Amino acid sequence: MTSATNTASRAHGSASLKHRLAERGIDTKLLLLVPAIVFALLLFVYPFAYGIGLTFQPLAATQDQWGGGFLSNYVAFFRDAFIFDSVWLTLKLALPAALFNVLVSIPIAFKLRNKFRGKRLLQTLLVLPITLGTVLTAQGLLIFAGRQGWLNRFLMENGIIDQPLALVNNYIGVMLSLIISGFPFAYLLISSYLSGIDPSLEAAAKTLGANWKQRFRRVTLPLLAPGLATTFILTFVLAFSVFPSARLVGDASGDTRVLALMAYRAFSEQLDYSMASTIAIMMGVVELIVIAFVFLGRSFLYKGSTGGKG
């Protein structure tokens, strides 16, 4: 009898504690978030804060050369043309690659909305590059489009060209790699958003006499705008952080001298960890600026909620 009484008392106490916490707006289920918060603090917040702290600890040689005291790394970043120009070189790769992937994905996603024979096979082929990764993609480009690759050998053996085409170890090689690796993500995201747009809206516009251009511009595009913005941002960030492609199929000291390569050189070759952290932080700043412009442009086109599932 005493044991039953104690059990009932503990249950009542637990219930009353939950009731008191609920009155104060505290849900005990929120404790389930503690592991996730600890995980984020250890693997994101702390490394990020540590990296920012490193940027304010420049080497003595950097301070002597550029001045600026504890801001010497930032002074060097903006005044050293070899480093600062890599911002524009990276943008010249990332922006066109992201824009191309988004624009090409739109008509393909529209076409594959309809059911037809072989649709699943075609979709599989379109997303297959995801399984390859950037390193294998770069290696495939070297084998296929290199100076001694299959394409150049075929063209030269058939007398179409006299000299091998320069398709790798330059800007073109990196751009091709970014398009191949980034297109599947753009296609999947846009397909997801398109699947969430009610086809009856286009059908209603059609019954009112709108042609396909008018339906796309006035009905589909405004609803798809949030998805296009999100897709562009994700593919841009993916391309902006390019590293293996720029090193394997690009010109690491020339027109594909991207920011990721500069950070790698500062870290591994110059052993200047503070400068490497500064470059990494500035990469994030540039990305945030581009993202802000994309969202600003989206707000002018459409201010509603997205209809997609992505």
Backbone torsions as a table, in degrees:
resi	resn	phi	psi	omega
1	MET	NA	-43.2	179.1
2	THR	-63.1	-40.7	179.5
3	SER	-62.2	-41.5	179.3
4	ALA	-65.6	-36.9	179.3
5	THR	-66.1	-43.0	178.8
6	ASN	-62.5	-40.9	179.1
7	THR	-63.1	-44.2	179.1
8	ALA	-64.8	-36.4	179.7
9	SER	-66.6	-42.0	179.3
10	ARG	-65.7	-40.3	178.6
11	ALA	-62.8	-41.0	179.2
12	HIS	-66.0	-39.7	178.9
13	GLY	-65.2	-40.1	178.6
14	SER	-65.0	-41.3	179.5
15	ALA	-65.8	-40.1	179.8
16	SER	-67.7	-35.1	177.4
17	LEU	-64.1	-44.6	177.6
18	LYS	-61.9	-37.7	-180.0
19	HIS	-65.8	-42.5	-179.9
20	ARG	-65.7	-40.3	178.0
21	LEU	-65.8	-38.4	179.3
22	ALA	-65.2	-36.4	178.0
23	GLU	-63.4	-28.5	179.3
24	ARG	-92.0	6.5	178.3
25	GLY	79.3	21.3	-178.9
26	ILE	-108.7	119.2	178.0
27	ASP	-100.3	122.0	-178.1
28	THR	-63.3	-19.7	178.6
29	LYS	-67.9	-18.5	177.9
30	LEU	-65.4	-18.3	177.8
31	LEU	-62.8	-21.8	178.0
32	LEU	-65.9	-17.7	179.4
33	LEU	-81.3	-12.1	-176.2
34	VAL	-57.4	-48.7	178.6
35	PRO	-58.3	-39.2	180.0
36	ALA	-67.1	-38.9	179.7
37	ILE	-65.8	-43.4	178.4
38	VAL	-62.4	-42.1	179.0
39	PHE	-60.1	-45.6	-179.7
40	ALA	-66.2	-39.0	179.7
41	LEU	-64.0	-43.0	-175.7
42	LEU	-75.2	-37.1	-172.6
43	LEU	-102.1	-9.4	179.0
44	PHE	-130.2	-58.8	-173.3
45	VAL	-62.9	-50.1	-178.0
46	TYR	-63.7	-48.7	177.3
47	PRO	-60.2	-37.5	179.7
48	PHE	-65.4	-46.0	179.2
49	ALA	-65.2	-38.7	178.2
50	TYR	-64.3	-39.7	178.7
51	GLY	-65.3	-41.4	176.8
52	ILE	-62.7	-41.4	178.4
53	GLY	-61.2	-36.8	179.1
54	LEU	-63.4	-33.4	-177.3
55	THR	-63.1	-22.5	179.7
56	PHE	-96.7	17.3	177.5
57	GLN	-126.1	64.1	-176.3
58	PRO	-68.4	156.1	174.9
59	LEU	-67.6	155.9	179.7
60	ALA	-60.7	-37.9	179.8
61	ALA	-63.3	-37.7	178.6
62	THR	-66.1	-42.0	178.3
63	GLN	-64.3	-40.0	179.8
64	ASP	-65.8	-37.3	-176.1
65	GLN	-79.0	-41.6	-172.3
66	TRP	-110.7	-18.2	-176.6
67	GLY	72.2	-166.0	176.4
68	GLY	94.3	-3.1	178.6
69	GLY	63.1	-130.1	-177.7
70	PHE	-72.5	-8.0	176.1
71	LEU	-99.0	15.9	-175.6
72	SER	-58.7	-37.8	-179.1
73	ASN	-62.6	-40.6	179.2
74	TYR	-70.7	-37.1	175.8
75	VAL	-61.7	-44.0	178.9
76	ALA	-64.6	-38.0	-179.1
77	PHE	-60.7	-43.7	-175.8
78	PHE	-84.4	-25.6	-176.0
79	ARG	-97.3	-20.7	177.7
80	ASP	-83.7	107.6	-175.5
81	ALA	-60.3	-34.2	-178.3
82	PHE	-62.7	-35.7	179.5
83	ILE	-83.6	-49.5	-173.5
84	PHE	-65.1	-36.1	179.1
85	ASP	-62.7	-22.4	179.2
86	SER	-66.4	-21.4	175.1
87	VAL	-62.3	-49.4	-179.2
88	TRP	-68.7	-36.7	177.8
89	LEU	-63.1	-38.2	179.1
90	THR	-70.0	-42.2	178.0
91	LEU	-64.2	-35.4	178.5
92	LYS	-65.0	-21.6	175.1
93	LEU	-91.3	-48.1	-170.3
94	ALA	-71.2	-44.9	-176.7
95	LEU	-64.6	-51.3	178.4
96	PRO	-62.5	-38.3	-179.6
97	ALA	-64.1	-45.1	179.5
98	ALA	-65.2	-43.9	-179.4
99	LEU	-63.9	-43.7	179.4
100	PHE	-61.3	-46.3	-178.5
101	ASN	-62.1	-39.5	179.9
102	VAL	-68.3	-47.4	-176.9
103	LEU	-64.8	-39.1	-179.9
104	VAL	-72.7	-32.6	-178.2
105	SER	-68.9	-28.8	-175.8
106	ILE	-61.8	-57.5	-179.1
107	PRO	-64.3	-34.1	179.3
108	ILE	-66.8	-43.2	178.5
109	ALA	-64.3	-37.1	177.1
110	PHE	-62.5	-45.7	-178.5
111	LYS	-64.1	-39.3	-176.4
112	LEU	-82.8	3.4	172.2
113	ARG	-68.5	-32.3	-178.3
114	ASN	-80.6	154.0	178.2
115	LYS	-87.7	132.4	176.1
116	PHE	-156.9	164.1	-177.3
117	ARG	-69.0	131.4	180.0
118	GLY	88.1	6.5	-177.7
119	LYS	-62.2	-45.2	-177.5
120	ARG	-64.0	-39.6	178.1
121	LEU	-63.9	-42.7	-179.8
122	LEU	-65.0	-41.0	177.8
123	GLN	-63.2	-39.0	178.4
124	THR	-62.6	-42.7	179.3
125	LEU	-65.1	-35.1	-178.3
126	LEU	-68.8	-34.3	-176.8
127	VAL	-98.2	-1.3	-178.2
128	LEU	-57.1	-37.3	-179.8
129	PRO	-57.8	-19.0	177.6
130	ILE	-59.5	-35.7	-176.6
131	THR	-75.1	-14.4	-175.0
132	LEU	-82.8	-41.2	-174.8
133	GLY	82.7	164.9	-175.2
134	THR	-70.1	-33.6	-177.6
135	VAL	-68.3	-47.4	179.2
136	LEU	-66.5	-35.5	176.5
137	THR	-62.2	-44.1	177.9
138	ALA	-63.9	-41.3	178.6
139	GLN	-64.0	-39.7	177.5
140	GLY	-64.0	-38.4	177.6
141	LEU	-64.7	-39.2	178.4
142	LEU	-63.7	-39.9	-179.4
143	ILE	-70.8	-39.3	-174.9
144	PHE	-85.5	-43.9	-170.8
145	ALA	-113.7	7.6	177.9
146	GLY	-68.1	174.7	-178.9
147	ARG	-59.8	-32.7	176.7
148	GLN	-109.0	20.8	-178.2
149	GLY	-77.1	173.7	-177.1
150	TRP	-58.6	-43.5	-175.2
151	LEU	-64.4	-49.0	-179.0
152	ASN	-65.2	-39.5	179.0
153	ARG	-64.0	-40.5	178.9
154	PHE	-63.6	-45.9	-177.7
155	LEU	-67.2	-37.9	-179.6
156	MET	-74.6	-38.9	179.4
157	GLU	-65.4	-27.6	179.6
158	ASN	-96.4	9.6	174.9
159	GLY	71.1	17.4	-178.7
160	ILE	-77.5	-36.1	178.5
161	ILE	-133.1	157.2	178.9
162	ASP	-98.5	-31.9	-179.3
163	GLN	-121.9	147.8	179.4
164	PRO	-60.4	142.4	176.1
165	LEU	-73.6	137.5	179.2
166	ALA	-88.2	87.1	-176.9
167	LEU	-107.0	-9.1	178.3
168	VAL	-133.0	173.1	-175.9
169	ASN	58.8	34.9	178.3
170	ASN	-160.2	-169.7	-179.2
171	TYR	-60.1	-41.9	-176.8
172	ILE	-61.8	-43.0	-178.6
173	GLY	-61.0	-44.2	179.6
174	VAL	-67.5	-40.6	179.3
175	MET	-61.8	-43.7	177.7
176	LEU	-61.1	-41.4	179.0
177	SER	-63.5	-42.1	179.7
178	LEU	-66.0	-38.4	179.4
179	ILE	-67.5	-44.2	-178.5
180	ILE	-64.5	-43.3	-177.1
181	SER	-80.4	-25.0	-177.1
182	GLY	-94.2	-22.9	-177.6
183	PHE	-59.7	-45.6	-179.1
184	PRO	-55.9	-39.5	178.9
185	PHE	-64.8	-44.2	180.0
186	ALA	-63.4	-43.0	-179.6
187	TYR	-63.9	-45.7	-178.5
188	LEU	-63.7	-41.3	-179.1
189	LEU	-67.5	-45.4	-179.4
190	ILE	-67.0	-37.1	176.2
191	SER	-61.5	-39.0	178.9
192	SER	-64.6	-42.8	179.0
193	TYR	-68.6	-38.9	179.0
194	LEU	-63.6	-37.2	-178.9
195	SER	-65.5	-18.9	179.4
196	GLY	-91.5	-2.4	178.1
197	ILE	-90.4	124.9	-176.5
198	ASP	-64.9	118.8	179.8
199	PRO	-61.8	-21.7	-178.4
200	SER	-66.1	-24.2	177.7
201	LEU	-65.6	-44.1	177.0
202	GLU	-67.7	-37.6	179.4
203	ALA	-63.5	-39.6	178.8
204	ALA	-65.1	-41.4	178.0
205	ALA	-63.9	-35.5	179.6
206	LYS	-66.6	-40.1	179.1
207	THR	-66.7	-23.3	178.1
208	LEU	-85.6	2.0	174.3
209	GLY	98.9	7.5	-179.6
210	ALA	-77.5	133.6	175.9
211	ASN	-79.7	-179.9	-173.0
212	TRP	-67.1	-31.8	177.7
213	LYS	-66.8	-44.1	179.2
214	GLN	-66.4	-38.3	178.8
215	ARG	-64.1	-42.2	-179.3
216	PHE	-67.9	-44.0	-174.9
217	ARG	-72.6	-36.6	-173.0
218	ARG	-100.8	-19.3	-176.7
219	VAL	-115.4	-60.1	-172.0
220	THR	-72.9	-46.8	-175.2
221	LEU	-60.5	-45.9	177.5
222	PRO	-60.3	-37.4	178.5
223	LEU	-72.8	-28.5	-178.2
224	LEU	-86.9	-13.8	-175.2
225	ALA	-53.4	-45.8	178.2
226	PRO	-60.3	-39.1	178.4
227	GLY	-67.4	-38.2	177.8
228	LEU	-64.7	-40.6	179.0
229	ALA	-63.8	-45.6	179.7
230	THR	-63.6	-42.3	180.0
231	THR	-63.8	-44.1	178.9
232	PHE	-61.0	-43.6	-178.2
233	ILE	-62.0	-46.8	-177.1
234	LEU	-66.4	-42.1	179.4
235	THR	-70.4	-32.7	177.1
236	PHE	-65.8	-47.3	179.5
237	VAL	-60.6	-40.3	177.7
238	LEU	-61.4	-42.6	-178.8
239	ALA	-75.6	-34.8	-176.3
240	PHE	-66.3	-29.8	-179.5
241	SER	-91.4	20.7	-177.6
242	VAL	-58.4	134.8	176.2
243	PHE	-136.8	-58.5	-177.3
244	PRO	-59.1	-42.4	-178.2
245	SER	-64.2	-42.7	-179.2
246	ALA	-63.7	-29.4	-178.0
247	ARG	-86.7	-34.5	-173.9
248	LEU	-90.6	-42.4	-176.5
249	VAL	-118.3	13.0	178.7
250	GLY	-115.7	-171.3	176.5
251	ASP	-111.3	95.6	-170.6
252	ALA	-63.1	-19.6	179.3
253	SER	-108.8	1.6	-176.6
254	GLY	-119.6	-122.9	-171.5
255	ASP	-80.7	4.1	171.8
256	THR	-122.4	34.8	177.5
257	ARG	-81.0	77.6	-172.5
258	VAL	-80.7	167.0	-177.0
259	LEU	-62.0	-37.5	-180.0
260	ALA	-61.1	-38.0	176.9
261	LEU	-66.8	-37.6	179.0
262	MET	-65.5	-40.7	177.6
263	ALA	-65.6	-38.8	178.7
264	TYR	-64.4	-42.1	179.5
265	ARG	-64.5	-42.9	179.5
266	ALA	-63.0	-36.5	-176.8
267	PHE	-78.2	-49.8	-170.0
268	SER	-93.8	-31.9	-176.0
269	GLU	-96.7	-42.2	-178.6
270	GLN	-94.5	-11.0	-178.3
271	LEU	54.8	33.5	178.3
272	ASP	-103.6	84.0	-175.0
273	TYR	-65.8	-33.3	-179.6
274	SER	-67.8	-39.1	178.2
275	MET	-69.3	-37.6	176.8
276	ALA	-61.4	-41.4	177.5
277	SER	-65.4	-38.4	178.7
278	THR	-62.3	-43.9	178.9
279	ILE	-63.3	-41.3	179.1
280	ALA	-63.1	-42.1	178.8
281	ILE	-64.1	-42.3	179.8
282	MET	-67.6	-30.4	172.8
283	MET	-59.3	-46.4	178.3
284	GLY	-62.8	-37.9	179.1
285	VAL	-64.1	-45.0	179.2
286	VAL	-62.3	-42.7	178.5
287	GLU	-61.4	-42.6	179.4
288	LEU	-64.0	-36.5	177.8
289	ILE	-63.8	-45.6	178.8
290	VAL	-63.3	-43.1	179.6
291	ILE	-61.0	-41.1	178.7
292	ALA	-61.6	-42.2	178.6
293	PHE	-65.1	-38.3	179.3
294	VAL	-64.7	-46.5	179.0
295	PHE	-65.0	-35.3	176.7
296	LEU	-63.8	-44.3	177.3
297	GLY	-64.5	-37.1	178.5
298	ARG	-64.7	-36.6	-178.2
299	SER	-64.8	-28.5	177.4
300	PHE	-75.5	-28.5	-177.0
301	LEU	-85.3	-39.8	-174.2
302	TYR	-157.0	133.0	-177.0
303	LYS	-118.6	11.0	178.6
304	GLY	-92.2	-172.5	176.9
305	SER	-87.8	154.7	-179.2
306	THR	-72.8	146.7	178.1
307	GLY	-99.6	-0.1	-175.8
308	GLY	-83.6	171.9	-179.9
309	LYS	-99.6	-7.4	-172.1
310	GLY	-77.1	NA	NA
